[in-house]
Amino acid sequence: MVKQKPLVSVVMPTMFRNEQEFNRAFNSVLKQTYDNIELIVVYGGKNVQHARNIGISKAHGKYLSLIHISEPTRPLYISYAVFCL
């Protein structure tokens, strides 16, 4: 029997100030080596914390990762995090 990897919910609140910045962060999540990810992108207007809270409330994963659009992740970020848990 193959053990299923736990789902990781990635919440990325955004204000869409900079399209390149958003694309870089979005693509960094898509390039993760971990393959059981739920990506939740929430438009926050001027209140990123409120958007983050909405994203968290919609998450279904066993684990949660909060990504800021100005800080793209490295491809092994989630794999390492899950391994350490």
Number of C-alpha atoms within 10 A of each C-alpha: 3 4 5 7 12 13 18 23 22 23 25 25 26 24 16 14 10 11 9 12 16 21 14 16 19 19 13 18 24 15 13 17 15 19 14 16 21 16 18 18 17 19 18 19 13 10 12 17 12 15 21 23 14 18 22 20 10 12 18 13 16 10 16 17 17 14 21 18 22 13 12 17 20 13 16 13 15 23 15 12 13 14 7 7 6
